[in-house]
Amino acid sequence: MIPTVPRRRGCGFIRSKDGGIVYSMCPDHPEHFIKGKRQHCWSLHCPECFNDKALKQGVETEKPLLRYAKLVEQQTHQRPEISHWVVSPPQEWAKCMMQTKNEFDAMFQIVIDDLQACGAHAGATVFHSHRQKQTDWQLAPHFHLFR
C-alpha cells in the first residue's frame, strides 16, 4: 500500500451552492469536452490529487521530447514518432531485481538496452513499483517510457 498524507482541505470537485459539481468546457468548441472543475494541492501523496499531478508530470515529460522531434525534423525532414510505452518485465524477476540498487540498475539498463536495440534514440523512462487495481494498490513493477 502506498502511504498517503491527509489531503488539503478543499481538494476535489468544486461544488455549487446547490450541491452540484461546477463544470467547464472547451471555449472554442464546447462539444470537445466538459469536465468538473477541481481544486488541487498537486501532491502525489494526496488521494484526491495524485492522478492529476501524475498526468501533469507526464505532459511536462513529453515537452522536451516534442522539441527533440521538431529539431530532428528540421535537420532530416523526417519527424520521429513520439510514443508512450509501458514495459512490464516478468513480475517475479522484477520484484527480486528491485530489492537492491545494483540489481535495480541492472534491470533498468536491460530495459534501456532493449529499447535502443529497437531503434529508440531519446526519451524518458519512469519506474512505477505499484499499479492501482480498482481501489487497492498492488506491487507490480513496470516502466513508463516516452520515446
VMD Tcl script that builds the backbone (N, CA, C; Angstrom):
set m [mol new atoms 441]
animate dup $m
set s [atomselect $m all]
$s set {name element resname resid chain x y z} {
  {N N MET 1 A 0.838 -1.181 0.000}
  {CA C MET 1 A 0.000 0.000 0.000}
  {C C MET 1 A 0.881 1.243 0.000}
  {N N ILE 2 A 0.595 2.195 -0.874}
  {CA C ILE 2 A 1.362 3.429 -0.939}
  {C C ILE 2 A 0.900 4.349 0.189}
  {N N PRO 3 A 1.857 4.897 0.973}
  {CA C PRO 3 A 1.442 5.773 2.071}
  {C C PRO 3 A 0.845 7.068 1.534}
  {N N THR 4 A -0.145 7.562 2.231}
  {CA C THR 4 A -0.755 8.832 1.844}
  {C C THR 4 A -0.765 9.763 3.043}
  {N N VAL 5 A -0.807 11.031 2.759}
  {CA C VAL 5 A -0.952 12.034 3.808}
  {C C VAL 5 A -2.348 12.607 3.675}
  {N N PRO 6 A -2.874 13.166 4.736}
  {CA C PRO 6 A -4.223 13.734 4.618}
  {C C PRO 6 A -4.276 14.778 3.521}
  {N N ARG 7 A -5.357 14.762 2.781}
  {CA C ARG 7 A -5.498 15.741 1.711}
  {C C ARG 7 A -5.725 17.128 2.289}
  {N N ARG 8 A -5.344 18.127 1.515}
  {CA C ARG 8 A -5.593 19.508 1.903}
  {C C ARG 8 A -7.093 19.731 1.900}
  {N N ARG 9 A -7.577 20.473 2.854}
  {CA C ARG 9 A -8.994 20.770 2.886}
  {C C ARG 9 A -9.372 21.496 1.598}
  {N N GLY 10 A -10.358 21.011 0.930}
  {CA C GLY 10 A -10.790 21.642 -0.305}
  {C C GLY 10 A -10.353 20.908 -1.556}
  {N N CYS 11 A -9.475 19.887 -1.455}
  {CA C CYS 11 A -9.097 19.134 -2.645}
  {C C CYS 11 A -10.328 18.383 -3.144}
  {N N GLY 12 A -10.466 18.315 -4.438}
  {CA C GLY 12 A -11.582 17.589 -5.026}
  {C C GLY 12 A -12.456 18.493 -5.865}
  {N N PHE 13 A -13.617 18.009 -6.234}
  {CA C PHE 13 A -14.504 18.753 -7.121}
  {C C PHE 13 A -15.051 20.005 -6.442}
  {N N ILE 14 A -15.145 21.081 -7.203}
  {CA C ILE 14 A -15.752 22.320 -6.729}
  {C C ILE 14 A -17.259 22.170 -6.901}
  {N N ARG 15 A -17.988 22.456 -5.845}
  {CA C ARG 15 A -19.437 22.290 -5.877}
  {C C ARG 15 A -20.138 23.648 -5.814}
  {N N SER 16 A -21.264 23.729 -6.497}
  {CA C SER 16 A -22.059 24.956 -6.459}
  {C C SER 16 A -22.839 24.999 -5.150}
  {N N LYS 17 A -23.482 26.122 -4.889}
  {CA C LYS 17 A -24.234 26.274 -3.639}
  {C C LYS 17 A -25.364 25.264 -3.528}
  {N N ASP 18 A -25.905 24.819 -4.660}
  {CA C ASP 18 A -26.987 23.826 -4.601}
  {C C ASP 18 A -26.447 22.396 -4.526}
  {N N GLY 19 A -25.110 22.233 -4.449}
  {CA C GLY 19 A -24.519 20.914 -4.245}
  {C C GLY 19 A -24.019 20.223 -5.500}
  {N N GLY 20 A -24.377 20.744 -6.686}
  {CA C GLY 20 A -23.927 20.126 -7.922}
  {C C GLY 20 A -22.486 20.484 -8.241}
  {N N ILE 21 A -21.845 19.681 -9.076}
  {CA C ILE 21 A -20.462 19.925 -9.483}
  {C C ILE 21 A -20.443 21.050 -10.521}
  {N N VAL 22 A -19.494 21.967 -10.379}
  {CA C VAL 22 A -19.308 23.056 -11.335}
  {C C VAL 22 A -18.480 22.509 -12.506}
  {N N TYR 23 A -18.909 22.788 -13.739}
  {CA C TYR 23 A -18.254 22.243 -14.922}
  {C C TYR 23 A -17.623 23.345 -15.762}
  {N N SER 24 A -16.597 22.960 -16.520}
  {CA C SER 24 A -16.002 23.848 -17.514}
  {C C SER 24 A -16.000 23.104 -18.841}
  {N N MET 25 A -15.881 23.864 -19.932}
  {CA C MET 25 A -15.845 23.229 -21.244}
  {C C MET 25 A -14.856 23.953 -22.133}
  {N N CYS 26 A -14.518 23.338 -23.237}
  {CA C CYS 26 A -13.616 23.926 -24.218}
  {C C CYS 26 A -14.254 25.213 -24.741}
  {N N PRO 27 A -13.576 26.386 -24.609}
  {CA C PRO 27 A -14.206 27.640 -25.032}
  {C C PRO 27 A -14.395 27.752 -26.548}
  {N N ASP 28 A -13.552 27.117 -27.331}
  {CA C ASP 28 A -13.661 27.210 -28.781}
  {C C ASP 28 A -14.677 26.225 -29.362}
  {N N HIS 29 A -14.735 25.055 -28.763}
  {CA C HIS 29 A -15.615 24.003 -29.264}
  {C C HIS 29 A -16.233 23.272 -28.072}
  {N N PRO 30 A -17.383 23.736 -27.578}
  {CA C PRO 30 A -17.988 23.122 -26.377}
  {C C PRO 30 A -18.217 21.623 -26.498}
  {N N GLU 31 A -18.342 21.109 -27.735}
  {CA C GLU 31 A -18.563 19.662 -27.872}
  {C C GLU 31 A -17.274 18.861 -27.652}
  {N N HIS 32 A -16.110 19.521 -27.597}
  {CA C HIS 32 A -14.846 18.798 -27.388}
  {C C HIS 32 A -14.791 18.119 -26.025}
  {N N PHE 33 A -15.089 18.868 -24.970}
  {CA C PHE 33 A -15.075 18.256 -23.646}
  {C C PHE 33 A -15.844 19.116 -22.659}
  {N N ILE 34 A -16.283 18.471 -21.631}
  {CA C ILE 34 A -16.846 19.146 -20.472}
  {C C ILE 34 A -16.344 18.356 -19.272}
  {N N LYS 35 A -15.835 19.057 -18.271}
  {CA C LYS 35 A -15.289 18.343 -17.126}
  {C C LYS 35 A -15.562 19.117 -15.845}
  {N N GLY 36 A -15.622 18.389 -14.754}
  {CA C GLY 36 A -15.825 19.009 -13.454}
  {C C GLY 36 A -14.587 19.777 -13.030}
  {N N LYS 37 A -14.791 20.977 -12.510}
  {CA C LYS 37 A -13.669 21.777 -12.011}
  {C C LYS 37 A -13.216 21.214 -10.670}
  {N N ARG 38 A -11.892 21.296 -10.435}
  {CA C ARG 38 A -11.314 20.750 -9.211}
  {C C ARG 38 A -10.393 21.768 -8.563}
  {N N GLN 39 A -10.240 21.639 -7.250}
  {CA C GLN 39 A -9.206 22.354 -6.512}
  {C C GLN 39 A -8.123 21.340 -6.196}
  {N N HIS 40 A -6.859 21.789 -6.230}
  {CA C HIS 40 A -5.743 20.865 -6.063}
  {C C HIS 40 A -4.723 21.363 -5.057}
  {N N CYS 41 A -4.102 20.405 -4.371}
  {CA C CYS 41 A -2.865 20.684 -3.640}
  {C C CYS 41 A -1.680 20.234 -4.497}
  {N N TRP 42 A -1.943 19.476 -5.582}
  {CA C TRP 42 A -0.953 18.978 -6.535}
  {C C TRP 42 A 0.101 18.092 -5.876}
  {N N SER 43 A -0.276 17.333 -4.878}
  {CA C SER 43 A 0.645 16.419 -4.201}
  {C C SER 43 A 0.450 15.003 -4.726}
  {N N LEU 44 A 1.564 14.308 -4.958}
  {CA C LEU 44 A 1.472 12.896 -5.343}
  {C C LEU 44 A 1.018 12.025 -4.178}
  {N N HIS 45 A 1.053 12.557 -2.971}
  {CA C HIS 45 A 0.641 11.799 -1.790}
  {C C HIS 45 A -0.827 12.000 -1.449}
  {N N CYS 46 A -1.490 12.934 -2.108}
  {CA C CYS 46 A -2.897 13.224 -1.818}
  {C C CYS 46 A -3.787 12.248 -2.589}
  {N N PRO 47 A -4.677 11.540 -1.902}
  {CA C PRO 47 A -5.540 10.582 -2.604}
  {C C PRO 47 A -6.497 11.245 -3.593}
  {N N GLU 48 A -6.767 12.531 -3.445}
  {CA C GLU 48 A -7.637 13.238 -4.382}
  {C C GLU 48 A -6.878 13.778 -5.587}
  {N N CYS 49 A -5.615 14.143 -5.398}
  {CA C CYS 49 A -4.881 14.905 -6.418}
  {C C CYS 49 A -3.792 14.130 -7.145}
  {N N PHE 50 A -3.400 12.950 -6.648}
  {CA C PHE 50 A -2.213 12.288 -7.197}
  {C C PHE 50 A -2.343 11.972 -8.681}
  {N N ASN 51 A -3.522 11.564 -9.136}
  {CA C ASN 51 A -3.659 11.187 -10.540}
  {C C ASN 51 A -3.504 12.407 -11.454}
  {N N ASP 52 A -4.126 13.525 -11.085}
  {CA C ASP 52 A -3.991 14.739 -11.889}
  {C C ASP 52 A -2.551 15.229 -11.884}
  {N N LYS 53 A -1.862 15.112 -10.748}
  {CA C LYS 53 A -0.457 15.510 -10.670}
  {C C LYS 53 A 0.396 14.626 -11.582}
  {N N ALA 54 A 0.139 13.319 -11.559}
  {CA C ALA 54 A 0.900 12.397 -12.415}
  {C C ALA 54 A 0.670 12.715 -13.893}
  {N N LEU 55 A -0.572 13.017 -14.266}
  {CA C LEU 55 A -0.863 13.381 -15.652}
  {C C LEU 55 A -0.149 14.674 -16.036}
  {N N LYS 56 A -0.129 15.635 -15.127}
  {CA C LYS 56 A 0.555 16.907 -15.371}
  {C C LYS 56 A 2.060 16.671 -15.568}
  {N N GLN 57 A 2.645 15.802 -14.744}
  {CA C GLN 57 A 4.068 15.488 -14.892}
  {C C GLN 57 A 4.335 14.773 -16.215}
  {N N GLY 58 A 3.403 13.940 -16.656}
  {CA C GLY 58 A 3.551 13.274 -17.947}
  {C C GLY 58 A 3.604 14.267 -19.092}
  {N N VAL 59 A 2.754 15.285 -19.036}
  {CA C VAL 59 A 2.754 16.330 -20.068}
  {C C VAL 59 A 4.091 17.071 -20.049}
  {N N GLU 60 A 4.603 17.373 -18.842}
  {CA C GLU 60 A 5.890 18.072 -18.727}
  {C C GLU 60 A 7.045 17.208 -19.249}
  {N N THR 61 A 6.941 15.894 -19.064}
  {CA C THR 61 A 7.962 14.975 -19.566}
  {C C THR 61 A 7.952 14.949 -21.092}
  {N N GLU 62 A 6.768 15.057 -21.669}
  {CA C GLU 62 A 6.625 14.968 -23.117}
  {C C GLU 62 A 7.161 16.208 -23.846}
  {N N LYS 63 A 7.115 17.375 -23.224}
  {CA C LYS 63 A 7.506 18.622 -23.903}
  {C C LYS 63 A 8.915 18.580 -24.492}
  {N N PRO 64 A 9.963 18.199 -23.734}
  {CA C PRO 64 A 11.292 18.169 -24.359}
  {C C PRO 64 A 11.402 17.129 -25.468}
  {N N LEU 65 A 10.638 16.051 -25.377}
  {CA C LEU 65 A 10.663 15.050 -26.445}
  {C C LEU 65 A 10.056 15.614 -27.736}
  {N N LEU 66 A 9.013 16.417 -27.587}
  {CA C LEU 66 A 8.417 17.044 -28.767}
  {C C LEU 66 A 9.376 18.071 -29.377}
  {N N ARG 67 A 10.129 18.778 -28.528}
  {CA C ARG 67 A 11.135 19.707 -29.042}
  {C C ARG 67 A 12.228 18.929 -29.792}
  {N N TYR 68 A 12.641 17.795 -29.217}
  {CA C TYR 68 A 13.639 16.935 -29.882}
  {C C TYR 68 A 13.123 16.501 -31.252}
  {N N ALA 69 A 11.864 16.065 -31.310}
  {CA C ALA 69 A 11.288 15.601 -32.576}
  {C C ALA 69 A 11.292 16.729 -33.605}
  {N N LYS 70 A 11.004 17.939 -33.163}
  {CA C LYS 70 A 10.991 19.076 -34.086}
  {C C LYS 70 A 12.398 19.366 -34.619}
  {N N LEU 71 A 13.407 19.285 -33.738}
  {CA C LEU 71 A 14.790 19.502 -34.176}
  {C C LEU 71 A 15.234 18.438 -35.173}
  {N N VAL 72 A 14.899 17.189 -34.900}
  {CA C VAL 72 A 15.248 16.096 -35.829}
  {C C VAL 72 A 14.568 16.335 -37.173}
  {N N GLU 73 A 13.308 16.747 -37.127}
  {CA C GLU 73 A 12.573 17.004 -38.365}
  {C C GLU 73 A 13.212 18.140 -39.167}
  {N N GLN 74 A 13.677 19.178 -38.480}
  {CA C GLN 74 A 14.315 20.292 -39.175}
  {C C GLN 74 A 15.595 19.850 -39.881}
  {N N GLN 75 A 16.322 18.923 -39.271}
  {CA C GLN 75 A 17.595 18.501 -39.856}
  {C C GLN 75 A 17.443 17.379 -40.873}
  {N N THR 76 A 16.494 16.480 -40.659}
  {CA C THR 76 A 16.380 15.299 -41.531}
  {C C THR 76 A 15.146 15.312 -42.422}
  {N N HIS 77 A 14.218 16.231 -42.171}
  {CA C HIS 77 A 12.942 16.315 -42.882}
  {C C HIS 77 A 12.075 15.075 -42.648}
  {N N GLN 78 A 12.360 14.363 -41.562}
  {CA C GLN 78 A 11.530 13.230 -41.144}
  {C C GLN 78 A 11.262 13.409 -39.660}
  {N N ARG 79 A 9.997 13.394 -39.294}
  {CA C ARG 79 A 9.631 13.588 -37.887}
  {C C ARG 79 A 9.572 12.231 -37.187}
  {N N PRO 80 A 10.386 12.044 -36.136}
  {CA C PRO 80 A 10.307 10.774 -35.396}
  {C C PRO 80 A 8.998 10.699 -34.618}
  {N N GLU 81 A 8.476 9.510 -34.497}
  {CA C GLU 81 A 7.231 9.309 -33.767}
  {C C GLU 81 A 7.525 9.289 -32.261}
  {N N ILE 82 A 6.767 10.062 -31.503}
  {CA C ILE 82 A 6.882 10.059 -30.045}
  {C C ILE 82 A 5.733 9.199 -29.524}
  {N N SER 83 A 6.053 8.250 -28.684}
  {CA C SER 83 A 5.010 7.363 -28.171}
  {C C SER 83 A 5.241 7.062 -26.700}
  {N N HIS 84 A 4.196 6.546 -26.057}
  {CA C HIS 84 A 4.224 6.171 -24.646}
  {C C HIS 84 A 4.081 4.655 -24.581}
  {N N TRP 85 A 5.096 4.025 -24.033}
  {CA C TRP 85 A 5.083 2.572 -23.896}
  {C C TRP 85 A 5.060 2.225 -22.415}
  {N N VAL 86 A 4.502 1.072 -22.098}
  {CA C VAL 86 A 4.573 0.509 -20.749}
  {C C VAL 86 A 5.263 -0.840 -20.882}
  {N N VAL 87 A 6.378 -0.997 -20.177}
  {CA C VAL 87 A 7.139 -2.244 -20.206}
  {C C VAL 87 A 6.998 -2.901 -18.836}
  {N N SER 88 A 6.450 -4.100 -18.827}
  {CA C SER 88 A 6.286 -4.871 -17.597}
  {C C SER 88 A 7.186 -6.093 -17.659}
  {N N PRO 89 A 8.350 -6.034 -16.999}
  {CA C PRO 89 A 9.228 -7.207 -17.002}
  {C C PRO 89 A 8.530 -8.388 -16.317}
  {N N PRO 90 A 9.044 -9.607 -16.502}
  {CA C PRO 90 A 8.475 -10.744 -15.761}
  {C C PRO 90 A 8.403 -10.381 -14.270}
  {N N GLN 91 A 7.208 -10.473 -13.702}
  {CA C GLN 91 A 6.949 -9.885 -12.394}
  {C C GLN 91 A 7.779 -10.457 -11.251}
  {N N GLU 92 A 7.926 -11.745 -11.169}
  {CA C GLU 92 A 8.706 -12.305 -10.049}
  {C C GLU 92 A 10.170 -11.894 -10.150}
  {N N TRP 93 A 10.704 -11.897 -11.373}
  {CA C TRP 93 A 12.088 -11.462 -11.588}
  {C C TRP 93 A 12.235 -9.988 -11.221}
  {N N ALA 94 A 11.304 -9.143 -11.681}
  {CA C ALA 94 A 11.374 -7.702 -11.410}
  {C C ALA 94 A 11.278 -7.418 -9.918}
  {N N LYS 95 A 10.429 -8.158 -9.201}
  {CA C LYS 95 A 10.307 -7.961 -7.745}
  {C C LYS 95 A 11.620 -8.289 -7.050}
  {N N CYS 96 A 12.314 -9.294 -7.534}
  {CA C CYS 96 A 13.637 -9.628 -6.960}
  {C C CYS 96 A 14.663 -8.559 -7.323}
  {N N MET 97 A 14.610 -8.071 -8.555}
  {CA C MET 97 A 15.604 -7.110 -9.034}
  {C C MET 97 A 15.451 -5.724 -8.419}
  {N N MET 98 A 14.308 -5.428 -7.830}
  {CA C MET 98 A 14.128 -4.097 -7.252}
  {C C MET 98 A 14.500 -4.049 -5.767}
  {N N GLN 99 A 15.154 -5.105 -5.262}
  {CA C GLN 99 A 15.481 -5.170 -3.840}
  {C C GLN 99 A 16.745 -4.393 -3.475}
  {N N THR 100 A 17.693 -4.281 -4.404}
  {CA C THR 100 A 18.913 -3.530 -4.126}
  {C C THR 100 A 19.161 -2.557 -5.280}
  {N N LYS 101 A 19.922 -1.515 -5.014}
  {CA C LYS 101 A 20.216 -0.516 -6.045}
  {C C LYS 101 A 20.953 -1.143 -7.230}
  {N N ASN 102 A 21.942 -2.003 -6.964}
  {CA C ASN 102 A 22.698 -2.620 -8.056}
  {C C ASN 102 A 21.798 -3.476 -8.947}
  {N N GLU 103 A 20.916 -4.267 -8.330}
  {CA C GLU 103 A 20.017 -5.107 -9.119}
  {C C GLU 103 A 19.009 -4.257 -9.890}
  {N N PHE 104 A 18.491 -3.204 -9.236}
  {CA C PHE 104 A 17.556 -2.321 -9.923}
  {C C PHE 104 A 18.233 -1.657 -11.121}
  {N N ASP 105 A 19.451 -1.159 -10.909}
  {CA C ASP 105 A 20.193 -0.518 -12.005}
  {C C ASP 105 A 20.401 -1.483 -13.168}
  {N N ALA 106 A 20.675 -2.746 -12.847}
  {CA C ALA 106 A 20.863 -3.754 -13.897}
  {C C ALA 106 A 19.552 -3.971 -14.669}
  {N N MET 107 A 18.427 -4.060 -13.953}
  {CA C MET 107 A 17.130 -4.238 -14.611}
  {C C MET 107 A 16.818 -3.018 -15.497}
  {N N PHE 108 A 17.062 -1.834 -14.973}
  {CA C PHE 108 A 16.824 -0.601 -15.721}
  {C C PHE 108 A 17.653 -0.590 -17.002}
  {N N GLN 109 A 18.921 -0.987 -16.893}
  {CA C GLN 109 A 19.806 -0.993 -18.063}
  {C C GLN 109 A 19.343 -1.996 -19.110}
  {N N ILE 110 A 18.812 -3.136 -18.681}
  {CA C ILE 110 A 18.281 -4.127 -19.629}
  {C C ILE 110 A 17.128 -3.523 -20.422}
  {N N VAL 111 A 16.242 -2.806 -19.734}
  {CA C VAL 111 A 15.110 -2.164 -20.414}
  {C C VAL 111 A 15.618 -1.138 -21.431}
  {N N ILE 112 A 16.575 -0.301 -21.027}
  {CA C ILE 112 A 17.135 0.718 -21.928}
  {C C ILE 112 A 17.831 0.065 -23.123}
  {N N ASP 113 A 18.628 -0.976 -22.868}
  {CA C ASP 113 A 19.332 -1.665 -23.961}
  {C C ASP 113 A 18.347 -2.249 -24.968}
  {N N ASP 114 A 17.269 -2.846 -24.468}
  {CA C ASP 114 A 16.266 -3.416 -25.362}
  {C C ASP 114 A 15.605 -2.339 -26.216}
  {N N LEU 115 A 15.339 -1.184 -25.609}
  {CA C LEU 115 A 14.732 -0.092 -26.372}
  {C C LEU 115 A 15.674 0.437 -27.446}
  {N N GLN 116 A 16.947 0.571 -27.092}
  {CA C GLN 116 A 17.916 1.036 -28.075}
  {C C GLN 116 A 18.054 0.032 -29.218}
  {N N ALA 117 A 17.972 -1.252 -28.903}
  {CA C ALA 117 A 18.035 -2.283 -29.946}
  {C C ALA 117 A 16.835 -2.179 -30.887}
  {N N CYS 118 A 15.717 -1.612 -30.378}
  {CA C CYS 118 A 14.515 -1.420 -31.209}
  {C C CYS 118 A 14.541 -0.084 -31.949}
  {N N GLY 119 A 15.619 0.703 -31.755}
  {CA C GLY 119 A 15.757 1.948 -32.501}
  {C C GLY 119 A 15.467 3.215 -31.737}
  {N N ALA 120 A 15.228 3.147 -30.430}
  {CA C ALA 120 A 14.974 4.363 -29.642}
  {C C ALA 120 A 16.277 5.142 -29.480}
  {N N HIS 121 A 16.212 6.446 -29.691}
  {CA C HIS 121 A 17.408 7.289 -29.597}
  {C C HIS 121 A 17.329 8.304 -28.473}
  {N N ALA 122 A 16.133 8.667 -28.044}
  {CA C ALA 122 A 15.966 9.661 -26.983}
  {C C ALA 122 A 14.681 9.346 -26.243}
  {N N GLY 123 A 14.591 9.801 -25.010}
  {CA C GLY 123 A 13.357 9.562 -24.287}
  {C C GLY 123 A 13.494 9.745 -22.797}
  {N N ALA 124 A 12.436 9.373 -22.117}
  {CA C ALA 124 A 12.391 9.424 -20.657}
  {C C ALA 124 A 11.810 8.106 -20.168}
  {N N THR 125 A 12.349 7.616 -19.090}
  {CA C THR 125 A 11.898 6.353 -18.512}
  {C C THR 125 A 11.537 6.582 -17.061}
  {N N VAL 126 A 10.323 6.170 -16.680}
  {CA C VAL 126 A 9.828 6.355 -15.319}
  {C C VAL 126 A 9.456 4.986 -14.760}
  {N N PHE 127 A 9.973 4.666 -13.582}
  {CA C PHE 127 A 9.681 3.383 -12.939}
  {C C PHE 127 A 8.510 3.541 -11.976}
  {N N HIS 128 A 7.577 2.609 -12.025}
  {CA C HIS 128 A 6.484 2.532 -11.052}
  {C C HIS 128 A 6.539 1.163 -10.390}
  {N N SER 129 A 6.528 1.156 -9.084}
  {CA C SER 129 A 6.577 -0.115 -8.362}
  {C C SER 129 A 5.195 -0.740 -8.182}
  {N N HIS 130 A 4.140 0.072 -8.209}
  {CA C HIS 130 A 2.786 -0.411 -7.942}
  {C C HIS 130 A 1.842 -0.046 -9.082}
  {N N ARG 131 A 0.734 -0.798 -9.148}
  {CA C ARG 131 A -0.383 -0.495 -10.053}
  {C C ARG 131 A -1.644 -0.420 -9.219}
  {N N GLN 132 A -2.539 0.468 -9.629}
  {CA C GLN 132 A -3.813 0.567 -8.935}
  {C C GLN 132 A -4.795 -0.411 -9.553}
  {N N LYS 133 A -5.351 -1.259 -8.725}
  {CA C LYS 133 A -6.380 -2.215 -9.137}
  {C C LYS 133 A -7.653 -1.819 -8.390}
  {N N GLN 134 A -8.557 -1.154 -9.097}
  {CA C GLN 134 A -9.749 -0.547 -8.522}
  {C C GLN 134 A -9.329 0.396 -7.384}
  {N N THR 135 A -9.593 0.054 -6.130}
  {CA C THR 135 A -9.249 0.971 -5.032}
  {C C THR 135 A -7.969 0.564 -4.308}
  {N N ASP 136 A -7.391 -0.576 -4.661}
  {CA C ASP 136 A -6.187 -1.062 -3.987}
  {C C ASP 136 A -4.953 -0.868 -4.862}
  {N N TRP 137 A -3.807 -0.804 -4.204}
  {CA C TRP 137 A -2.523 -0.741 -4.897}
  {C C TRP 137 A -1.832 -2.077 -4.733}
  {N N GLN 138 A -1.284 -2.608 -5.835}
  {CA C GLN 138 A -0.595 -3.895 -5.805}
  {C C GLN 138 A 0.827 -3.723 -6.331}
  {N N LEU 139 A 1.767 -4.454 -5.712}
  {CA C LEU 139 A 3.141 -4.450 -6.181}
  {C C LEU 139 A 3.165 -5.057 -7.579}
  {N N ALA 140 A 3.541 -4.267 -8.563}
  {CA C ALA 140 A 3.562 -4.701 -9.956}
  {C C ALA 140 A 4.573 -3.828 -10.700}
  {N N PRO 141 A 5.874 -4.125 -10.568}
  {CA C PRO 141 A 6.911 -3.284 -11.162}
  {C C PRO 141 A 6.755 -3.150 -12.677}
  {N N HIS 142 A 6.853 -1.893 -13.149}
  {CA C HIS 142 A 6.773 -1.624 -14.579}
  {C C HIS 142 A 7.407 -0.276 -14.871}
  {N N PHE 143 A 7.674 -0.044 -16.139}
  {CA C PHE 143 A 8.307 1.189 -16.603}
  {C C PHE 143 A 7.384 1.883 -17.587}
  {N N HIS 144 A 7.290 3.189 -17.464}
  {CA C HIS 144 A 6.618 4.015 -18.477}
  {C C HIS 144 A 7.735 4.665 -19.280}
  {N N LEU 145 A 7.646 4.533 -20.587}
  {CA C LEU 145 A 8.692 5.051 -21.454}
  {C C LEU 145 A 8.069 5.979 -22.484}
  {N N PHE 146 A 8.656 7.134 -22.594}
  {CA C PHE 146 A 8.240 8.099 -23.596}
  {C C PHE 146 A 9.363 8.170 -24.609}
  {N N ARG 147 A 9.141 7.686 -25.792}
  {CA C ARG 147 A 10.176 7.599 -26.827}
  {C C ARG 147 A 9.664 8.189 -28.113}
}
mol reanalyze $m
mol bondsrecalc $m
mol representation Tube
mol addrep $m
